[in-house]
Amino acid sequence: MSNQIRITVSDEIDKLLEQLAKKLGKKKSMLARELMEQRLYDIEVIQKGIRELWEKRK
């Protein structure tokens, strides 16, 4: 299951995402999602959630 969220970014970030998306051949929304997911992974939010789920299964 997937959910949609809406984010607001500055004009500069929007332009940067647009340029990067074109260079990478991706949609801007997909690039923004991937960057957000990577950041959450980097700050260990995802790892913590996985550990908590794993502990509940035991």
Phi and psi in degrees as a GROMACS rama.xvg file:
@    title "Ramachandran Plot"
@    xaxis  label "Phi"
@    yaxis  label "Psi"
@TYPE xy
-127.498  153.077  SER-2
-124.831  154.859  ASN-3
-105.29  143.539  GLN-4
-130.232  160.924  ILE-5
-119.026  133.179  ARG-6
-122.689  154.125  ILE-7
-115.605  128.768  THR-8
-126.578  162.147  VAL-9
-69.0124  163.96  SER-10
-59.152  -37.332  ASP-11
-65.209  -43.8609  GLU-12
-66.6279  -40.0929  ILE-13
-59.9193  -45.2038  ASP-14
-64.3701  -40.5895  LYS-15
-63.9538  -45.196  LEU-16
-60.5483  -40.5578  LEU-17
-61.0943  -46.4647  GLU-18
-64.3889  -46.2927  GLN-19
-64.229  -40.3359  LEU-20
-61.2538  -42.7431  ALA-21
-62.9125  -44.5897  LYS-22
-62.6559  -37.0031  LYS-23
-89.2331  -8.04231  LEU-24
70.3043  35.576  GLY-25
-122.804  163.757  LYS-26
-75.0912  147.421  LYS-27
-58.9175  -41.0768  LYS-28
-64.9269  -37.2765  SER-29
-66.8123  -42.1758  MET-30
-62.4257  -44.5481  LEU-31
-61.2978  -41.3988  ALA-32
-64.0204  -44.4227  ARG-33
-63.2312  -40.1871  GLU-34
-65.6631  -40.507  LEU-35
-65.0683  -45.1339  MET-36
-61.8703  -41.1717  GLU-37
-63.5028  -41.331  GLN-38
-64.534  -42.5098  ARG-39
-61.7894  -38.256  LEU-40
-65.1831  -43.9809  TYR-41
-60.7039  -37.0696  ASP-42
-91.6049  12.0273  ILE-43
66.1079  21.5233  GLU-44
-67.2782  -43.4349  VAL-45
-67.1698  -44.9841  ILE-46
-59.6645  -41.4095  GLN-47
-62.213  -43.8411  LYS-48
-62.6756  -40.2686  GLY-49
-66.1124  -43.0583  ILE-50
-60.512  -42.351  ARG-51
-63.7286  -42.1193  GLU-52
-64.0737  -40.538  LEU-53
-63.47  -42.8697  TRP-54
-64.0188  -36.0955  GLU-55
-67.2047  -29.489  LYS-56
-73.5428  -22.6221  ARG-57
